[in-house]
């Protein structure tokens, strides 16, 4: 059972609370909808339940445990965001396999069997070899659900997964969620603004301006709001202040055992073993690093534009540097050291030697600085793409059990490969064309460190 007791959420700089005194009970083996007009706090409430947003006051209980005292294990929670958090260049099966390996320990055969099972449950079995980037909206939502189901979560939260879908796809997704709620005592909560499939839910929770306006059987919804059809509920909500709706709902007599005064007593009566899930161990840090790194390399190699860009930068930038000394460094003529040379001649040779040495030194310094600037540009391009491109997926996978250290280490290793290739080719190519003298390692180390510093 999931119990929300007087949940409030206030944000600094926001005048009105985002959530105000939300209290509700949701049993296991249950499919509930959280409804309301745009901006009423539906997605905010779901994020509070998932632990993404910390609530200001109140308590959340799951299976009798206060989640403020003990976090919900990652494998027991499934959170499906509104927008897809999949890698478009990987196939459906690859997305599922990599996602499962990051979330749970298991042999290759166990992971493969679990992926086949959730693919069958979500209707993706015939699409396993199709790239995620070519899936339809409904198929992408199914893939998002399938990724969460790999760990058999007992609490599944879906945020607007039916928005933007055609009526047929919406009906299929809701039917799928309803069937999932009947498996292994699972609780499924769906945030939606659609009222088309209202009869499919076991309960409906309606929010208005961050306040609770209704939370009960959908069959009583139209009678409570005194409207003829569910589609007229939102206009009805606008006729009264959110606080008034909350006061009206709190005054409604609740079934025995479901009053706010009895919520905590109900929680204490819950058997802690009821509906208890098998414990899934997270993979080790090194295992997560290896999985993350293999996936990142595979994504990189399947992105022709990114591969071409990196090769272009790798080859073109060193060539640009050598344009200033493509015939090699100028030779510095030695000074005449013969005793027969006159004083004037020696002074002339000394001046010429000094001028030539200064010019060569200036050229070498300029080439070195140019190398540093171009390598800095290459490094910043690599790091920006890495961090910005994967941030939503990283945030989602962190919630599912990916250690931040594993993602950081995997990202560092991948970027280190790029840094090594960029600094090494720049050093060797420019040295060969411009005929730089001296120790090659001494020239490579500063360039490698500079590129690494900018990339990090």
C-alpha positions in Angstrom: 0.0 0.0 0.0 1.1 3.5 -0.8 -0.1 6.2 1.6 0.4 9.9 1.2 -0.2 11.9 4.5 -0.5 15.7 4.3 2.1 16.1 1.5 3.1 19.7 1.0 5.6 21.2 -1.4 6.8 24.8 -1.4 9.5 26.3 -3.7 11.5 29.3 -2.9 10.4 32.3 -4.9 7.0 30.8 -5.7 4.1 32.5 -3.8 1.7 29.6 -3.7 2.6 26.0 -2.6 2.9 23.5 -5.5 1.2 20.9 -3.4 -1.0 21.5 -0.3 -2.1 18.8 2.2 -2.3 15.9 -0.2 -3.5 12.7 1.5 -4.5 9.5 -0.2 -4.3 5.8 0.0 -3.5 3.4 -2.9 -3.6 -0.4 -2.3 -1.4 -2.8 -4.2 -2.8 -4.6 -7.3 -4.3 -1.3 -8.2 -4.4 1.0 -11.2 -4.9 4.6 -10.3 -5.1 7.8 -12.4 -4.0 11.3 -11.3 -6.0 13.8 -13.2 -6.3 17.5 -13.4 -5.9 20.5 -15.7 -2.4 21.7 -16.8 -0.4 23.1 -14.0 -2.4 21.6 -11.2 0.5 19.6 -9.7 0.0 16.1 -11.3 3.5 15.5 -12.5 4.9 17.3 -9.4 3.1 14.8 -7.1 4.4 11.9 -9.1 8.0 13.2 -8.8 7.5 13.7 -5.0 6.4 10.0 -4.7 9.4 8.9 -6.8 11.8 10.9 -4.7 12.9 13.2 -7.5 11.5 16.3 -5.7 11.8 16.4 -1.9 8.5 17.4 -0.2 8.4 20.2 2.3 6.2 18.4 4.9 4.1 15.3 5.3 4.9 11.6 5.0 5.0 9.0 2.3 4.6 5.3 3.3 5.2 2.3 1.2 4.3 -1.1 2.5 4.2 0.3 6.0 7.7 1.9 5.8 8.2 5.7 6.0 10.3 6.6 3.0 11.9 9.4 4.9 13.5 6.8 7.2 14.3 4.3 4.5 14.6 4.9 0.7 12.6 2.7 -1.6 15.0 0.1 -3.2 15.7 1.1 -6.8 14.4 -2.2 -8.2 11.0 -1.7 -6.5 10.4 1.6 -8.2 9.7 2.1 -11.9 9.4 5.7 -13.1 8.4 6.3 -16.8 8.8 10.0 -17.7 6.7 11.8 -20.3 9.5 12.0 -22.9 11.5 9.0 -24.0 14.8 8.3 -22.3 16.1 5.8 -24.8 19.1 5.8 -27.1 17.7 6.2 -30.6 20.7 4.6 -32.4 20.4 1.4 -30.4 17.8 -1.3 -31.2 14.9 -2.0 -28.9 16.6 -5.1 -27.6 19.9 -3.3 -27.0 18.2 -0.6 -25.0 16.5 -3.2 -22.9 19.7 -5.3 -22.4 21.9 -2.4 -21.4 19.2 -1.0 -19.2 18.8 -4.3 -17.4 22.5 -4.9 -16.9 22.9 -1.4 -15.3 20.1 -2.1 -12.9 20.5 -5.7 -11.7 23.0 -8.5 -11.2 22.5 -11.6 -13.4 24.1 -13.9 -15.9 23.8 -13.1 -19.6 21.2 -15.8 -20.0 19.1 -14.4 -17.1 19.2 -10.9 -18.6 18.3 -12.2 -22.0 15.4 -14.2 -20.7 14.1 -11.2 -18.7 14.3 -9.0 -21.8 12.4 -11.5 -23.8 9.7 -11.7 -21.1 9.1 -7.9 -20.8 9.2 -7.6 -24.6 6.4 -10.1 -24.8 4.4 -8.4 -22.1 4.7 -5.0 -23.7 4.1 -6.1 -27.3 7.7 -5.4 -28.5 8.8 -8.9 -29.2 8.5 -8.3 -33.0 10.3 -5.0 -32.8 13.4 -6.0 -31.0 15.8 -5.5 -33.9 14.3 -2.1 -34.8 16.2 1.1 -33.9 14.5 3.0 -31.2 14.8 6.2 -33.3 12.3 4.9 -35.9 9.6 3.8 -33.4 6.2 5.5 -33.2 5.1 7.5 -30.2 3.1 4.6 -28.8 6.0 2.1 -29.4 8.4 4.4 -27.6 6.1 4.6 -24.6 6.0 0.8 -24.6 9.8 0.7 -24.7 10.0 3.1 -21.7 7.6 0.8 -19.8 9.6 -2.3 -20.8 12.8 -0.8 -19.5 11.2 -0.2 -16.1 9.7 -3.7 -16.0 13.1 -5.4 -16.3 13.5 -5.1 -12.5 9.9 -6.2 -11.7 9.0 -3.0 -9.8 6.1 -3.2 -7.3 5.5 0.5 -7.7 5.2 1.8 -11.3 4.8 5.5 -11.9 3.9 6.7 -15.4 4.0 10.5 -16.2 1.8 11.5 -19.1 2.8 8.5 -21.2 -0.5 8.7 -23.1 -0.2 12.4 -24.1 0.1 13.1 -27.8 -1.1 9.6 -28.8 -3.9 8.8 -31.1 -7.0 7.3 -29.4 -6.2 3.8 -30.4 -2.6 4.0 -29.1 -3.8 5.6 -25.9 -6.4 2.8 -25.4 -3.6 0.2 -25.9 -1.3 1.8 -23.4 -4.0 2.1 -20.7 -5.0 -1.5 -21.3 -1.3 -2.5 -20.9 -1.0 -0.5 -17.7 -4.2 -2.0 -16.3 -2.9 -5.5 -17.0 0.5 -4.7 -15.4 -1.3 -3.6 -12.2 -2.7 -7.1 -11.7 0.8 -8.7 -11.7 2.5 -9.6 -8.4 0.6 -7.1 -6.3 1.8 -4.1 -8.4 0.6 -0.6 -7.9 0.4 1.5 -11.1 -0.2 5.3 -11.0 -0.7 7.2 -14.2 -0.6 11.0 -14.6 -2.8 12.1 -17.4 -5.1 14.9 -18.5 -7.2 12.6 -20.7 -10.7 11.5 -19.5 -11.5 9.2 -22.4 -10.7 5.9 -20.6 -11.9 6.8 -17.1 -13.7 3.5 -16.6 -10.4 1.6 -16.9 -9.0 2.9 -13.6 -9.6 1.4 -10.1 -9.4 4.9 -8.6 -9.1 8.5 -9.8 -7.3 11.3 -8.0 -8.2 14.8 -9.1 -6.0 17.8 -8.3 -6.8 21.5 -8.7 -4.2 24.2 -8.1 -2.1 21.8 -6.0 -5.0 20.8 -3.8 -6.8 17.5 -3.6 -10.3 17.8 -5.1 -11.2 14.1 -5.3 -9.7 10.6 -4.7 -12.1 7.7 -5.0 -13.9 5.4 -7.4 -14.2 6.7 -11.0 -17.8 5.6 -11.1 -18.7 8.3 -8.6 -16.7 11.0 -10.3 -19.5 12.7 -12.4 -22.0 12.6 -9.5 -19.5 14.2 -7.1 -18.7 17.1 -9.5 -22.4 17.2 -10.6 -21.6 16.9 -14.3 -23.1 14.7 -17.0 -19.9 13.4 -18.5 -16.2 13.2 -17.4 -15.2 15.7 -20.1 -17.1 18.4 -18.2 -15.1 18.0 -15.0 -12.3 20.5 -15.9 -14.8 23.3 -16.6 -16.5 22.5 -13.3 -13.1 22.8 -11.5 -12.7 26.3 -12.8 -15.9 27.4 -11.2 -14.5 27.1 -7.7 -11.3 28.0 -5.9 -8.9 25.0 -5.3 -9.0 25.5 -1.5 -12.8 25.2 -1.7 -12.6 22.0 -3.6 -10.1 20.6 -1.0 -12.4 21.7 1.8 -15.4 20.0 0.1 -13.5 16.8 -0.3 -12.2 16.7 3.2 -15.8 17.0 4.5 -17.0 14.0 2.5 -17.5 11.0 4.8 -14.9 8.4 4.0 -15.3 4.6 4.1 -14.5 3.1 7.5 -10.7 2.8 7.9 -9.9 5.3 5.2 -10.4 8.5 7.2 -7.4 10.7 7.6 -7.4 10.0 11.3 -7.0 6.3 10.6 -4.3 6.5 7.9 -1.4 5.9 10.3 -3.3 3.1 12.1 -3.9 1.5 8.7 -0.2 1.6 7.9 0.7 0.0 11.2 -1.6 -2.9 10.4 0.0 -3.6 7.1 2.1 -6.8 7.2 5.6 -5.9 6.2 5.9 -9.2 4.3 2.8 -8.7 2.3 3.6 -8.2 -1.4 7.3 -8.3 -0.6 9.4 -8.5 -3.7 12.4 -10.6 -4.3 15.6 -8.6 -3.6 17.6 -7.7 -6.6 21.2 -6.8 -6.2 22.7 -3.9 -8.0 25.7 -4.7 -10.3 29.1 -3.8 -8.9 30.7 -0.4 -9.7 33.1 -1.9 -12.2 30.3 -3.9 -13.9 28.2 -0.8 -14.3 31.3 1.1 -15.7 31.9 -1.7 -18.2 28.3 -1.8 -19.3 28.1 2.0 -19.6 31.3 2.2 -21.6 30.4 -0.6 -24.0 27.1 1.1 -24.7 28.7 4.5 -25.2 31.2 3.2 -27.7 28.5 1.4 -29.6 26.4 4.6 -29.7 29.4 6.6 -30.9 30.2 4.1 -33.7 26.6 4.2 -34.9 26.5 7.9 -35.2 28.1 8.7 -38.6 27.9 12.5 -38.1 29.7 12.3 -34.8 32.4 9.9 -36.2 32.9 12.2 -39.2 33.2 15.3 -37.0 35.7 13.7 -34.7 37.8 12.5 -37.6 37.6 15.9 -39.3 38.7 17.7 -36.2 41.5 15.1 -35.7 42.9 15.5 -39.2 42.1 19.1 -40.2 43.3 20.9 -37.1 46.9 19.5 -37.1 47.0 20.2 -40.9 46.0 23.9 -40.2 48.9 24.2 -37.7 51.4 22.9 -40.3 50.5 25.6 -42.8 52.7 28.0 -41.0 55.8 25.7 -41.3 55.0 23.0 -43.9 58.6 23.2 -45.2 60.0 22.6 -41.7 61.5 25.0 -39.3 64.0 27.5 -40.8 67.7 26.5 -40.3 69.7 28.8 -38.1 73.1 29.5 -39.6 76.0 28.9 -37.2 78.3 31.8 -36.2 81.7 31.9 -37.7 84.2 30.9 -34.9 87.5 31.3 -36.9 90.2 33.5 -35.3 90.8 35.0 -38.7 87.4 36.6 -38.7 87.3 40.2 -37.9 85.5 41.8 -35.0 83.0 43.4 -37.2 82.3 40.2 -39.0 81.8 38.3 -35.7 79.4 41.0 -34.5 77.5 40.8 -37.8 77.3 36.9 -37.5 76.2 37.2 -33.8 73.4 39.6 -34.7 72.2 37.5 -37.6 72.3 34.4 -35.3 70.3 36.2 -32.6 67.7 37.4 -35.1 67.3 34.0 -36.7 67.1 32.2 -33.4 64.4 34.7 -32.2 62.4 34.2 -35.3 62.5 30.4 -35.0 61.7 30.6 -31.3 58.7 32.8 -32.0 57.5 30.5 -34.7 57.8 27.4 -32.5 56.0 29.2 -29.6 53.3 30.3 -32.0 52.8 26.8 -33.3 52.7 25.4 -29.8 50.1 28.0 -28.7 48.1 27.3 -31.9 48.1 23.6 -31.0 46.9 24.3 -27.5 44.0 26.5 -28.8 42.9 23.9 -31.4 43.1 21.0 -28.9 41.1 23.1 -26.4 38.4 23.5 -29.0 38.4 19.8 -29.7 38.2 19.0 -26.0 35.4 21.4 -25.2 33.4 20.0 -28.2 33.7 16.5 -26.9 32.8 17.2 -23.3 29.8 19.5 -24.2 28.3 16.8 -26.4 28.8 14.1 -23.8 27.3 16.0 -20.9 24.4 17.8 -22.6 23.4 15.0 -24.8 23.0 12.3 -22.1 21.9 14.3 -19.2 18.1 13.3 -19.2 19.1 9.7 -19.6 21.7 9.9 -16.8 19.2 11.4 -14.5 16.7 8.7 -15.2 19.2 5.9 -14.9 20.5 7.3 -11.6 16.9 6.9 -10.2 16.9 3.3 -11.5 20.1 2.4 -9.6 23.0 3.6 -11.8 25.8 4.9 -9.5 26.8 8.4 -10.3 30.4 7.3 -9.9 30.0 4.6 -12.5 28.6 7.0 -15.1 31.3 9.5 -14.3 34.1 6.9 -14.5 32.7 5.5 -17.8 32.4 9.0 -19.3 36.0 9.8 -18.2 37.4 6.7 -19.8 35.6 7.3 -23.0 36.7 10.9 -23.2 40.2 9.9 -22.3 40.3 7.8 -25.4 39.4 10.9 -27.5 41.9 13.1 -25.6 44.7 10.5 -26.2 43.9 10.3 -29.9 43.7 14.0 -30.3 46.8 14.9 -28.4 48.9 12.1 -29.9 48.0 12.8 -33.6 48.5 16.5 -33.1 52.0 15.9 -31.6 53.2 13.4 -34.1 51.8 15.0 -37.3 53.0 18.5 -36.5 56.4 17.1 -35.3 56.8 15.2 -38.6 55.8 18.0 -41.0 57.4 20.9 -39.1 60.4 18.8 -38.1 60.3 19.8 -34.5 63.5 18.8 -32.7 63.6 17.5 -29.1 61.9 14.7 -27.0 58.5 13.6 -28.4 57.2 12.7 -25.0 58.1 16.1 -23.6 56.0 17.7 -26.4 53.1 15.2 -26.0 52.6 15.4 -22.3 51.7 19.2 -22.1 49.3 18.8 -25.0 47.6 15.8 -23.5 47.2 17.5 -20.1 45.8 20.7 -21.7 43.3 18.7 -23.8 42.3 16.6 -20.7 41.9 19.7 -18.6 39.6 21.5 -21.1 37.6 18.3 -21.7 37.0 17.7 -18.0 
